[in-house]
Amino acid sequence: MSGTNVARITHVIAESPKGFDDAVQVGFARAASTLRGITGLRIVEQRVSVKDNKINTYRVKMEVIFILD
């Protein structure tokens, strides 16, 4: 069965005060520092935290898909 792959999914929650795009970049950078063979991300959820009637942080929950060695 050479040429077949098995993938795994892990969940990551990341946040940024700058925006959702930056939160995704922060989460991806952290996942990439630990996981090998990342093939994709799926953004599952987006949220914001509010403080003093202003958006404080942007949060994303994502699935990180990677190939097992």
HELIX and SHEET records of a PDB file:
HELIX    1   1 PHE A   20  THR A   34  1                                  15    
SHEET    1   A 3 ALA A   7  SER A  16  0                                        
SHEET    2   A 3 LYS A  54  ILE A  67 -1                                        
SHEET    3   A 3 ILE A  38  LYS A  51 -1                                        
END                                                                             
